């Protein structure tokens, strides 16, 4: 998934306004003007589209964490640096932290999207990359997670199977 798609889907799933998005960027130490934000939210084929880099998405996710959970004081007193090597696993981890989701919550969100996974499969996504049981989070998994968040947060009824 590209970063712009993640940004658009999160904005919709969590019903975040443009001013709130700009505030979340600012909470992490990044200043974004509304015209620039609107260009990030456009689709690739639209005119004036600007690709959202890994550090920019990381700034937004870190701001979302601060917005939802409050600022955490680091040991050295410095704000955390944006993650230039952002991947689906770290996006999922940051969302889990921001939304204060426990294991059962994560499984329930995935269930809303029609995906059944075990606790072991879920925990493999949050392990360190070098761990023997680490599992890479694919685009489809992240897409389904964001779809489940949308269903949960916007009270959309799920189709009955």
C-alpha positions in Angstrom: 0.0 0.0 0.0 1.3 3.4 -0.7 1.5 6.0 2.0 -1.1 8.3 0.5 -3.6 5.4 0.4 -2.9 4.7 4.1 -3.4 8.4 4.9 -6.7 8.6 3.0 -8.1 5.4 4.6 -7.1 6.5 8.1 -8.7 9.8 7.6 -12.0 8.2 6.5 -11.9 5.3 9.1 -11.2 7.6 12.1 -13.3 10.5 10.6 -10.5 13.0 10.9 -11.0 16.6 9.6 -8.4 18.5 7.7 -7.6 20.8 10.6 -7.3 17.8 12.9 -4.9 16.2 10.5 -2.8 19.3 10.3 -2.8 19.4 14.1 -1.6 15.8 14.3 1.3 16.6 12.0 2.2 19.6 14.2 2.0 17.4 17.4 4.9 15.4 16.0 6.9 18.5 15.0 6.0 18.7 11.3 4.3 21.7 9.8 2.0 21.0 6.9 -0.2 23.6 5.2 -3.8 22.7 4.1 -3.1 22.9 0.3 -0.2 20.5 0.8 -2.4 18.1 2.8 -5.1 18.2 0.1 -2.4 17.2 -2.4 -1.4 14.2 -0.2 -5.1 13.1 0.0 -5.5 13.1 -3.8 -5.2 9.9 -5.8 -2.2 9.3 -8.0 -3.9 10.0 -11.3 -5.3 13.4 -10.0 -3.6 16.6 -10.9 -1.3 18.1 -8.2 -0.9 14.8 -6.4 2.1 14.7 -4.1 3.5 11.4 -2.8 3.6 11.1 1.0 7.1 10.0 2.0 7.8 7.5 4.8 9.0 10.2 7.2 5.8 12.3 6.6 3.5 9.3 7.3 5.6 8.5 10.3 5.1 12.1 11.5 1.3 11.8 11.1 1.2 8.5 12.9 3.3 9.8 15.7 1.0 12.8 15.9 -2.0 10.5 16.0 -0.4 8.7 19.0 0.2 12.0 20.8 -3.4 13.2 19.9 -5.0 10.0 21.2 -2.7 9.0 24.1 -0.8 12.1 25.1 2.9 12.9 24.8 5.3 10.4 26.2 8.5 11.8 27.6 11.6 10.2 26.2 14.7 9.4 28.2 16.7 12.2 26.5 13.9 14.7 26.4 13.9 14.8 22.6 10.9 14.1 20.4 11.1 10.8 18.5 12.6 10.9 15.0 10.3 10.0 12.1 10.8 6.5 10.8 12.3 6.6 7.3 12.1 2.8 7.0 8.3 2.7 7.7 6.7 -0.5 6.6 3.3 -2.1 7.0 4.3 -3.8 10.3 5.4 -0.5 11.8 2.2 1.3 10.5 0.2 -1.5 12.2 2.2 -1.1 15.4 1.8 2.6 15.5 -2.0 2.3 14.9 -2.2 -0.3 17.7 -0.5 2.1 20.1 -2.5 5.2 19.0 -5.9 3.5 19.3 -4.9 1.5 22.5 -5.9 -1.8 20.9 -5.4 -5.0 22.8 -4.9 -8.4 21.1 -8.6 -9.1 21.4 -9.5 -5.7 19.8 -7.1 -6.3 16.9 -8.7 -9.8 16.3 -12.2 -8.2 16.5 -11.3 -5.5 14.0 -9.9 -8.1 11.6 -13.1 -10.1 12.1 -15.2 -7.2 11.1 -13.3 -7.2 7.8 -14.0 -10.9 7.4 -10.5 -12.0 8.2 -9.9 -14.7 10.8 -6.4 -15.0 12.2 -5.0 -16.7 15.3 -3.3 -14.9 18.2 0.0 -16.4 17.2 -0.3 -15.0 13.6 -1.2 -11.6 15.1 1.7 -11.6 17.5 4.1 -12.6 14.7 3.3 -9.2 13.0 4.6 -7.3 16.1 7.9 -9.2 16.6 11.3 -7.8 15.7 12.2 -8.4 12.0 15.1 -10.7 13.0 13.0 -13.0 15.2 12.4 -16.5 13.8 8.6 -16.1 14.1 8.4 -12.6 12.6 5.8 -12.3 9.8 5.8 -9.5 7.3 2.5 -7.6 7.2 1.2 -7.6 3.6 -0.7 -4.9 1.9 -3.9 -6.9 1.9 -3.7 -7.5 5.6 -3.2 -3.8 6.3 -6.0 -2.9 3.9 -8.3 -5.3 5.7 -7.3 -3.9 9.1 -8.1 -0.4 7.9 -11.4 -1.6 6.5 -12.2 -3.2 9.9 -11.4 0.0 11.6 -13.8 1.8 9.3 -16.6 -0.6 10.0 -15.9 -0.3 13.8 -15.6 3.4 14.0 -18.3 4.4 11.6 -20.8 1.8 12.8 -21.2 0.4 9.3 -23.2 -2.9 9.3 -21.2 -5.9 8.1 -22.7 -8.2 5.5 -24.0 -11.4 7.1 -22.4 -14.6 5.8 
